[in-house]
Amino acid sequence: MSAHCMLTGARPGFGNRISHSHRRTSRRFDPNIQNRRYWLPSENRHVRLRLSARAVRTVDTIGVEAAVARIRARGVKV
């Protein structure tokens, strides 16, 4: 599965690796994706989310109910 966040939509960025001799080769900047399991009281079940580290902090702030609502609004199945 590709490295992307279910909540923020963060995806890999691309750039160049630059050597000491200044030759450029392609590289990929992956987001810090973590698998987290949260209890969803409204559905009386756990949900597994693939979130970036920034999104984990967002869930801590807004709550899991609001986060799952945002994920579903983006059209991602939870």
N, C-alpha and C positions, 0 to 999 in steps of 0.2 A: 504494500500500500504506500502511496506517495506521502511524503512528509508534509502534511498540512493540518492546520488547527481547525477543529469543528466550530469553535466560537468566533475567533477573529478572522479566520480565513487566511492566516499567515502561511505562505508557501515559500519554497526555496528561492533565494536570489542568486544571480549568476554574476560572475566577475572574472578577474584575471589573477592568477598566481604569478607573482613577479620574482624571478630568481635574482641572485646577486649580480649576474651579468645582464640583468634587465630584460631577459627573454620572457615573454608572456605566454602562459598556457591557461586554458579554461579551468575554472573551479566553481564550486557550488557552495553557497552559504545556507545550510539547513537551519530551520527554526528549532528551538529546544522543545521537542514534542515529548510529552509525558502522558502515560495512560493513567487515568484516575477513575475511581469508582465512587459514586455518590449515591446516597439514599434519597429517593424522590418520594416524599410523603404523600403527594397527591395521587400517585399511582401505586403506592405501597410496594415499591420495588427498587432495586439498585439499577443504576445506569452506568455504563462504562463510556467514558469520554476520552478522546485523544485531544489534549489541549497543549498549547504552548505554555511556557512558564509564566508569561504575562497574563494569559487567560486564566490560569489557576488562581492568581491573585484577584482577577476580576470576579471570579465565582465566589471567592471569599468575601468580596465587598457587596455584590448585588444579590447573592444567594443562588442556590442551585435551581430553584423554580424559575426565576427570571432568566437565568442563563440557558436553561433548556428551552424556554419560550423563544429566546433569540436565535438559538440553533435551529429550531424548527421553522422560524420565520425565514431563515436563509435557505430552507428547502432540504436540510440534511435530516435523514432519518435517525431517530434516537431509540 
